[in-house]
Amino acid sequence: MTTPAEVRESVPIFDETRYLNTGASGPSPRPVVERAQETIEAHEWESAADPGPYPYAFGVYEDARADAASFVGADADEIALTQSTTDGINRIACALEWEPGDVIVRTDLEHPAGILPWERLERQDCEVRVAPTIEGRIDRDAYRDAVADAKLVCLSALTWNYGTHLPVTQLVEEAHDAGARVLVDAVQVPGQCEFDVSEWGADAVAMASHKWMLGLWGGGFLYVNEDVVDELHPGQIGYRSVASSGGADSDEDGYELKRGAARFEIGTTNPAPYAALSESIELLESVGLDTIESHIHELSTRFVDGVPEERLVSPREPESGLVTVRVDDPEETVERLREEYGVVVRSLPYPEGVVRASLHVYNDASDVDRLLEGLDEIGW
């Protein structure tokens, strides 16, 4: 599978629907689903005799860890397998020792995954500061003021509501200069464009494969910088978190954590989403991340060019496959596009009064044209 058209052909949903909602969840190509199905059968039926369900699953985990690490520019020891981006963010949140008065900084355009864990910490008398943004751009002066005495900063690499890239490397440097750790929500990045997570310098980066990577739900992964991982003690642990439990080589707590990010893995999880993660990476790389990025930019530009100036919320020069537009009635627009035009997009909770289209490798110009036709005829 080497072309966008071949990827489209492998996703059955496009036989009947023009799906433009990958920013929420990307339907998986047949090879990804088939790999998951094969893994379930092998794990449940074949491995019981040899090598056993646990060794089989652990082999799948290690392959997925290595594949994910290579895909994002990390070392395998810096990757933990999680269920989702939200799961990864929470594992970091629970690994820090919090005291009353500790400061967490987030931006005002975070997904709930980057909001709710910090609201919980407010119950422990921690302070949450919100760095303001304007049209998907962070106010750098306000950000520097906010992080001046912060313990942790949580921010998105690619905004889910504007489709803009934040200057992650610079924001990380400024937070580190102030003595804060940085946790990045990067779920909208992998699968859209090639990137090296180590270049950001962040302490941790949470990601998942079910959006632009075209994997399955449950195939999340978490990068934890090798320079800071030993300072983090997971809030939840299980047999996959520890190198040993009990015995003379244990610490005073009765267990020895695994070295590296694997200490953030907890217990028994289905190996199928991680086998699918490996398959999705192979598929994306066979097409080429440069080809995918170019294809996304071409489609996003085609869409933006057809949107009235006063209706465009995302940048006029697209930065990603996420393009948000303003409409008079978002819920009705989404419903009518689906029912009357066979186009799937979504509304967003904020900014108010908008719908968002997600344009990926399996979309084509006819999808964009159909969306624009629907918006024109329904009425913006």
C-alpha positions in Angstrom: 0.0 0.0 0.0 1.9 3.0 -1.2 -0.6 5.7 -2.3 -3.4 7.7 -0.6 -5.9 6.2 -3.1 -4.8 2.7 -2.0 -5.3 3.6 1.6 -8.8 4.9 0.8 -9.7 1.7 -1.0 -8.7 -0.3 2.1 -11.2 1.5 4.4 -14.7 0.2 3.9 -16.5 3.3 5.3 -15.6 5.2 2.1 -17.9 2.9 0.1 -20.9 4.8 1.5 -19.6 7.8 3.5 -17.3 10.7 3.1 -15.6 10.6 6.5 -13.9 13.8 7.6 -13.5 13.3 11.3 -10.1 11.7 11.9 -9.3 14.3 14.5 -11.8 12.4 16.7 -11.1 8.9 15.5 -9.7 7.5 12.3 -11.3 4.4 10.8 -8.7 1.7 10.4 -7.7 0.2 7.0 -8.3 -3.5 6.5 -4.7 -4.6 7.2 -4.8 -3.0 10.6 -8.0 -4.6 11.6 -6.9 -8.0 10.2 -3.7 -7.8 12.2 -5.7 -7.2 15.3 -8.0 -10.1 14.6 -5.1 -12.4 13.9 -3.5 -11.4 17.2 -6.7 -12.1 19.2 -7.0 -15.5 17.6 -3.3 -16.4 18.2 -3.4 -15.1 21.7 -6.7 -16.8 22.7 -6.4 -20.1 20.8 -2.8 -20.8 19.8 -0.5 -19.3 22.5 -2.2 -21.2 25.4 -0.1 -24.3 24.6 3.1 -22.5 23.4 4.6 -20.1 24.4 1.7 -19.2 26.7 -0.6 -16.2 26.7 1.6 -14.0 28.8 4.9 -14.5 26.8 2.9 -14.1 23.6 1.4 -10.8 24.8 4.7 -9.5 26.1 6.3 -10.2 22.7 3.6 -8.1 21.1 4.1 -5.3 23.7 7.8 -5.2 23.1 7.4 -5.1 19.3 4.9 -2.2 19.6 7.1 -0.3 22.0 10.1 -0.5 19.6 7.9 0.4 16.6 6.3 3.4 18.4 9.7 4.6 19.6 11.2 4.5 16.2 8.2 6.2 14.7 8.4 9.3 17.0 12.2 9.5 17.4 12.5 8.0 20.9 14.4 5.2 22.6 12.4 2.1 23.3 13.1 2.5 27.1 11.3 5.9 26.8 8.0 4.5 25.7 5.2 3.1 27.9 2.1 1.5 26.4 -1.1 3.0 27.6 -4.8 2.9 26.7 -5.1 6.5 25.4 -3.8 10.0 25.5 -6.0 10.8 28.5 -4.6 7.7 30.2 -1.0 8.8 29.6 -1.7 12.3 30.9 -3.2 10.9 34.0 -0.3 8.5 34.6 2.1 11.5 34.7 -0.3 13.5 36.9 -0.4 10.7 39.4 3.4 10.2 39.4 4.2 13.6 40.8 4.1 14.4 44.5 1.6 17.2 44.9 1.4 19.7 47.8 -1.1 22.5 48.5 -0.1 25.6 46.6 1.6 23.7 43.7 0.9 25.4 40.4 -0.2 23.7 37.2 -0.3 25.7 34.0 -2.4 24.8 30.9 -3.6 26.7 27.9 -7.2 27.8 27.3 -7.6 25.5 24.3 -6.8 22.1 25.8 -8.9 19.1 25.1 -10.7 17.8 28.3 -7.8 15.3 28.6 -5.6 18.3 29.4 -8.1 20.0 31.7 -9.9 17.4 34.0 -6.8 15.9 35.7 -5.8 19.4 36.9 -9.3 20.2 38.1 -9.1 17.2 40.3 -5.8 18.5 41.8 -7.6 21.7 42.8 -9.3 19.5 45.4 -5.9 19.1 46.9 -5.5 22.9 47.0 -3.3 23.0 44.0 -3.6 26.1 41.7 -4.4 25.8 38.0 -3.4 28.7 35.8 -4.7 29.1 32.3 -2.4 30.7 29.7 -4.5 32.6 27.2 -4.5 32.2 23.4 -5.8 34.1 20.5 -7.0 32.2 17.4 -4.9 29.2 18.3 -1.8 31.3 19.1 -0.4 31.4 22.7 0.3 34.7 24.4 4.0 34.2 25.1 4.2 37.0 27.6 1.3 35.7 29.6 2.7 32.2 29.3 6.0 33.2 30.8 4.2 35.0 33.7 2.1 31.9 34.3 5.0 29.4 34.4 7.2 31.5 36.6 6.7 29.4 39.7 4.8 26.4 38.2 5.5 22.7 39.0 4.0 21.4 35.8 2.9 22.7 32.4 0.5 20.8 30.2 0.0 21.9 26.6 -1.0 20.6 23.2 1.5 20.4 20.3 -1.3 20.7 17.7 -4.5 22.4 18.8 -7.6 20.2 18.3 -9.9 23.2 17.8 -7.8 25.5 15.5 -5.4 23.1 13.8 -2.4 25.3 14.8 1.0 24.1 15.9 2.2 25.6 19.2 6.0 26.4 19.4 6.6 23.4 21.7 10.4 23.6 21.8 10.4 27.2 22.8 7.6 26.7 25.4 9.4 23.8 26.9 12.6 25.8 27.2 10.8 28.7 28.9 9.0 26.3 31.4 12.3 24.5 32.2 14.0 27.8 32.8 11.4 28.5 35.4 11.9 25.1 37.0 8.7 23.4 35.7 8.2 20.0 34.1 6.3 19.9 30.8 3.8 17.3 29.7 2.7 17.5 26.0 -0.6 16.3 24.5 0.5 15.3 21.0 -2.3 13.0 19.9 -3.1 15.1 16.8 0.5 14.9 15.5 1.7 11.3 14.8 0.4 10.1 11.4 0.0 13.7 10.0 3.6 14.6 9.7 7.0 13.3 10.6 8.5 14.5 13.9 11.1 13.8 16.4 9.7 13.9 20.0 13.2 14.3 21.5 13.7 17.6 19.7 10.9 19.1 21.8 12.8 18.5 25.0 9.6 17.8 26.9 9.6 15.6 30.0 6.6 13.6 28.8 4.5 13.3 25.7 1.1 11.5 25.6 -0.1 10.1 22.3 -2.5 7.5 20.9 -2.9 5.6 17.6 -6.6 5.7 17.0 -6.7 9.1 15.2 -4.2 10.0 12.5 -2.2 6.8 12.9 -5.3 4.8 11.8 -4.9 2.3 14.7 -7.4 1.0 17.1 -8.9 2.3 20.3 -6.8 1.2 23.2 -3.4 1.6 21.5 -2.0 4.6 23.4 1.6 5.3 24.2 3.5 7.6 26.4 7.0 9.1 26.0 8.9 9.8 29.2 12.3 11.5 28.8 15.0 9.1 30.1 16.6 12.0 32.0 13.5 12.5 34.3 11.9 9.1 34.5 13.7 8.0 37.7 12.2 11.1 39.4 8.7 9.9 38.7 7.0 7.2 40.9 3.8 5.9 39.3 0.6 6.4 41.3 -0.7 3.0 40.1 1.5 0.0 39.8 1.1 -3.7 38.9 3.2 -6.6 37.8 4.1 -4.9 34.5 5.5 -1.9 36.5 8.1 -3.7 38.5 11.3 -5.5 37.9 10.8 -7.4 41.1 8.6 -7.5 44.1 9.7 -8.7 47.5 13.1 -10.2 48.3 16.4 -8.9 49.2 16.8 -6.7 46.1 13.6 -4.7 46.8 13.6 -1.2 48.1 11.8 -0.1 51.4 8.5 -0.2 49.6 8.8 -3.9 48.9 9.3 -3.6 45.1 11.7 -2.4 42.5 10.3 -0.4 39.6 11.3 -1.2 36.1 13.9 1.1 34.5 12.6 3.5 32.0 9.0 4.3 30.9 7.8 0.7 31.2 7.2 1.4 35.0 4.1 3.2 33.9 2.5 0.1 32.5 0.2 -1.6 35.0 -1.4 -5.0 34.3 -3.1 -7.3 31.8 -4.2 -5.5 28.6 -5.4 -6.9 25.2 -2.4 -7.2 22.9 -4.5 -6.6 19.8 -4.5 -2.8 19.8 -0.7 -2.9 20.1 -0.3 -5.3 17.2 -2.5 -2.9 15.2 -0.3 0.0 16.3 2.7 -1.8 14.7 0.7 -2.5 11.6 -0.5 1.0 11.3 3.1 2.3 11.5 4.2 0.0 8.8 1.3 1.2 6.6 2.0 4.9 7.2 5.7 4.4 6.5 4.9 2.5 3.3 3.0 5.5 2.0 5.6 7.9 3.4 5.0 10.7 5.9 6.2 13.3 3.4 3.5 12.1 0.9 0.9 12.1 3.6 1.8 15.6 4.8 1.7 16.9 1.3 -1.6 15.3 0.6 -3.2 16.7 3.7 -1.9 20.2 2.9 -3.3 20.0 -0.6 -6.8 19.0 0.6 -6.8 21.5 3.5 -5.8 24.3 1.1 -8.6 23.3 -1.3 -11.1 23.4 1.5 -9.9 26.7 3.0 -10.0 28.3 -0.5 -13.7 27.6 -0.7 -14.6 29.0 2.8 -15.8 32.6 3.0 -13.3 34.8 4.8 -15.7 35.6 7.6 -16.4 31.9 8.2 -12.9 30.6 8.6 -11.6 30.0 12.1 -8.4 28.1 11.3 -5.5 29.9 9.6 -5.9 30.9 6.0 -2.7 29.1 5.3 -3.5 25.6 6.7 -1.0 24.1 9.2 -2.7 20.7 9.5 -5.6 18.6 8.4 -7.8 20.1 11.1 -9.8 23.0 9.6 -12.5 24.7 11.6 -15.3 27.0 10.2 -18.0 29.0 11.7 -21.7 28.2 11.0 -25.0 29.5 12.3 -26.2 26.2 13.8 -23.4 23.6 14.3 -25.5 20.7 15.4 -28.0 21.0 12.6 -25.2 21.5 10.1 -23.4 18.3 11.2 -26.7 16.4 11.1 -27.7 17.6 7.7 -24.3 17.1 6.2 -24.4 13.5 7.3 -28.0 12.7 6.3 -28.2 14.7 3.0 -24.7 14.7 1.8 -23.1 11.6 3.3 -20.3 13.8 4.9 -19.2 13.2 8.5 -17.7 16.2 10.4 -18.1 17.3 14.0 -19.1 20.3 16.0 -16.7 21.6 18.8 -17.6 22.9 22.2 -15.3 25.8 21.8 -14.8 28.2 20.2 -18.6 28.4 20.0 -20.6 28.1 16.8 -18.1 26.0 14.8 -17.7 22.7 13.0 -14.4 21.0 12.2 -13.3 19.0 9.2 -10.4 16.6 9.5 -8.6 15.8 6.2 -6.3 12.8 6.0 -4.5 10.5 3.7 -7.6 8.6 2.7 -9.6 11.7 1.8 -9.6 13.1 -1.7 -10.7 16.2 -3.6 -14.2 14.9 -4.1 -14.7 14.8 -0.3 -13.7 18.4 0.0 -15.9 19.5 -2.9 -18.9 17.6 -1.4 -18.4 19.2 2.0 -18.2 22.7 0.4 -21.3 21.9 -1.7 -23.2 20.9 1.4 -22.1 24.0 3.4 -23.1 26.3 0.5 -26.5 24.7 0.1 -27.4 24.3 3.7 -26.2 27.8 4.4 -23.3 28.8 6.5 
